[in-house]
């Protein structure tokens, strides 16, 4: 693993986390995407559907499919946004709140288990490196279109 590239480590680690969460969620006939959506919806005031995709880092098509499935399962309900007649707010149902609490418990268990097994300094370094990577990507400091155009 010492010779692995940074992107390889990120990708394989994220795939392992995704698999772990999906295995756990499948015990309750759910998915990681559904759990993540439940955690991203404001349990008190609902969340505008337009802000949910960027908040979750999901494409509109995938999000629409996830929300449709969640609505069919009785986890959420859509209501018109009183502040924007064109918009829709996504609210959790009582069943959705129960499943949200379950998802939150699983995420907290994961975080606490990692914290119990990794030194605080190492976790701080991990967060700093992740922040640097995200900032470099956001600010197009890795690939600049001018530098990589085909001739």
C-alpha positions as CSV (number, residue, x, y, z in Angstrom):
1,X,0.0,0.0,0.0
2,X,3.0,2.3,0.4
3,X,3.3,2.8,-3.4
4,X,-0.4,3.5,-3.9
5,X,-1.3,6.8,-5.3
6,X,-3.3,9.3,-3.3
7,X,-6.4,9.0,-5.5
8,X,-6.2,5.2,-5.2
9,X,-6.2,5.4,-1.4
10,X,-9.1,7.8,-1.4
11,X,-11.1,5.8,-3.9
12,X,-10.6,2.4,-2.2
13,X,-11.3,3.8,1.2
14,X,-14.5,5.5,0.1
15,X,-15.6,2.3,-1.7
16,X,-15.0,0.4,1.6
17,X,-17.0,2.9,3.6
18,X,-19.8,2.8,1.0
19,X,-19.9,-1.0,1.1
20,X,-20.0,-1.0,4.9
21,X,-22.8,1.5,5.1
22,X,-24.8,-0.2,2.3
23,X,-24.4,-3.6,4.1
24,X,-25.7,-2.1,7.3
25,X,-28.5,-0.2,5.5
26,X,-29.6,-3.4,3.7
27,X,-30.4,-5.0,7.0
28,X,-33.3,-2.5,7.1
29,X,-34.2,-2.6,3.4
30,X,-32.4,0.7,2.8
31,X,-29.3,2.2,1.1
32,X,-26.5,4.5,2.1
33,X,-27.9,7.1,-0.3
34,X,-31.2,7.0,1.5
35,X,-29.5,7.4,4.9
36,X,-27.4,10.3,3.6
37,X,-30.5,12.0,2.2
38,X,-32.3,11.5,5.5
39,X,-29.4,13.1,7.4
40,X,-29.3,16.0,4.9
41,X,-32.9,17.0,5.3
42,X,-33.6,19.5,8.1
43,X,-35.9,17.6,10.5
44,X,-37.7,20.7,11.7
45,X,-38.1,23.0,8.7
46,X,-37.6,20.7,5.7
47,X,-35.1,21.4,3.0
48,X,-35.6,22.9,-0.5
49,X,-35.2,20.2,-3.1
50,X,-32.8,22.4,-5.1
51,X,-30.3,22.6,-2.3
52,X,-30.4,18.9,-1.5
53,X,-28.3,17.8,-4.5
54,X,-25.4,20.2,-3.9
55,X,-25.5,19.5,-0.2
56,X,-25.2,15.8,-0.8
57,X,-22.9,16.0,-3.8
58,X,-25.4,14.1,-6.0
59,X,-26.4,14.5,-9.6
60,X,-30.0,15.6,-10.1
61,X,-31.0,12.3,-11.8
62,X,-29.6,10.1,-9.0
63,X,-31.2,12.4,-6.4
64,X,-34.6,12.4,-8.1
65,X,-34.5,8.6,-8.1
66,X,-33.6,8.5,-4.4
67,X,-36.3,11.0,-3.5
68,X,-38.9,9.2,-5.5
69,X,-38.0,5.9,-3.7
70,X,-38.1,7.6,-0.3
71,X,-41.5,9.2,-1.0
72,X,-42.9,5.8,-2.1
73,X,-41.5,4.2,1.1
74,X,-43.2,6.9,3.2
75,X,-39.9,8.5,4.5
76,X,-40.5,12.0,3.0
77,X,-43.2,14.2,1.7
78,X,-43.0,17.1,-0.7
79,X,-44.7,20.4,-0.1
80,X,-44.8,23.7,-2.0
81,X,-42.3,26.2,-0.8
82,X,-44.3,29.1,0.6
83,X,-41.4,31.5,-0.1
84,X,-40.9,30.4,-3.7
85,X,-44.0,29.2,-5.6
86,X,-41.9,27.2,-8.0
87,X,-39.9,25.4,-5.4
88,X,-40.6,22.3,-3.3
89,X,-39.6,21.6,0.3
90,X,-38.8,18.1,1.3
91,X,-40.0,17.1,4.8
92,X,-39.4,14.0,6.8
93,X,-42.4,11.9,7.8
94,X,-42.5,10.4,11.3
95,X,-41.2,7.2,9.8
96,X,-38.5,9.2,8.0
97,X,-37.5,10.7,11.4
98,X,-37.1,7.3,12.9
99,X,-34.9,6.1,10.0
100,X,-33.0,9.4,10.2
101,X,-32.2,8.7,13.9
102,X,-31.0,5.2,12.9
103,X,-28.8,6.6,10.2
104,X,-27.4,9.2,12.6
105,X,-26.6,6.5,15.1
106,X,-24.7,4.5,12.5
107,X,-22.6,7.5,11.4
108,X,-21.8,8.4,15.0
109,X,-20.8,4.8,15.7
110,X,-18.5,4.9,12.7
111,X,-17.0,8.2,13.8
112,X,-16.5,7.2,17.4
113,X,-14.9,3.9,16.5
114,X,-12.4,5.6,14.2
115,X,-11.7,8.3,16.9
116,X,-11.0,5.5,19.4
117,X,-8.5,3.8,17.1
118,X,-6.7,6.8,15.5
119,X,-4.7,9.4,17.4
120,X,-6.2,12.9,17.5
121,X,-3.1,14.3,15.8
122,X,-3.4,11.8,12.9
123,X,-7.1,12.7,12.5
124,X,-6.3,16.4,12.5
125,X,-3.7,15.7,9.8
126,X,-6.3,13.7,7.8
127,X,-8.8,16.6,7.9
128,X,-6.1,19.1,6.9
129,X,-5.0,17.0,3.9
130,X,-8.7,16.5,2.8
131,X,-9.3,20.2,3.1
132,X,-6.2,21.0,1.0
133,X,-7.3,18.5,-1.6
134,X,-10.8,19.9,-1.8
135,X,-9.5,23.5,-2.0
136,X,-7.1,22.6,-4.7
137,X,-9.8,20.9,-6.7
138,X,-12.3,23.7,-6.1
139,X,-9.8,26.4,-7.2
140,X,-8.7,24.4,-10.2
141,X,-5.1,24.2,-9.0
142,X,-4.5,20.7,-10.2
143,X,-5.8,20.8,-13.8
144,X,-6.1,24.1,-15.5
145,X,-8.0,24.0,-18.9
146,X,-5.3,26.2,-20.5
147,X,-2.6,23.8,-19.5
148,X,-4.4,20.7,-20.8
149,X,-5.9,21.6,-24.1
150,X,-5.3,19.3,-27.0
151,X,-3.4,20.8,-30.0
